[in-house]
Amino acid sequence: MNTLSSLQQKIDNAKELDFGDVLSRTFDLFKKTWLQGFILMLLIMVIMIPFFIAIFMPAYGGIIEQVETGNYDPNDGSSLLQNQPDSFRYMILGLTFVISFISTGLMAGFYRIIKRIDFGETYGFSDFFYFYKAKNLGKMFAIAAFSLLIALINFAFEKFFPPMLASLFNGVTSIVLSVYTTWFVIFFAFNTHLESADFFTLSFKFGSKKWFLLFGLMFITGIIGALGVIACFVGMFFTISIMYLPGYLVYKDVFGFDNKSVIDEIGNA
């Protein structure tokens, strides 16, 4: 079992990784796991739909009323969300936390399945929900709280800076922190015995050391995954999960896995 100390030591001694090699293996792994990626995206969408409806439908009441009366103005509709009161923005912040909390557990389950496929082990649909256990909820809460913090920072930018400058700051913040937030989930998925603070410590340490490599892999695979939009948007459900695979392969190369026996796995289920 990896300890915080051993993981930090592996970060210090991390070898140079070949971008092309990781990318090539990502394509090979995607061929084996695209169906699980599709299920992941479908699960996230199905679970999130009620939350989106509850928050956004009232905001579109004005548009519906305009359409029914025949007075619909596209210009008014485009600015509808921008003119919402701060209370609506706070609801969006709450939605951000809920989405992050739920998706953290599902993403961790997805990585668990990916590992099992990679090592030729058995897996099932229930593995997507493997991490929704009482002992893990506090750690998932902490990871979701960080996403909420990012949303609050973006909200502050929009509150105190002109729109263009706020958008620039929001973009830079999202890009810089995207690597770290991804690795929060990866370290959590394969090291649930560690504390929440350890995930943050390891992610910032490793992410800072390999930021350009990790972001480059995410950026390229993100573009490739987004190509599914060509197939009437639905195709993205089949392709977008490819962007999560390089992180798994990098973790495997740098940190490795302490595979347990089947008996151990049953005992910890």
ABEGO torsion letter per residue (X at the ends): XBBAAAAAAAAAABBBBBAAAAAAAAAAAAAAAAAAAAAAAAAAAAAAAAAAAAAAAAAAAAAAAAAAAGABBAAAAAAAAAABBAAAAAAAAAAAAAAAAAAAAAAAAAAAAAAAAAAGBBBBAAAAAAABBAAAAAAAAAAAAAAAAAAAAAAAAAAABBAAAAAAAAAAAAAAAAAAAAAAAAAAAABAABBAAAAAAAAAAAAAAAAAAAAAAAAAAAAAAAAAAABGGAAAAAAAAAAAAAAAAAAAAAAEBBBBBAAAAAAAX
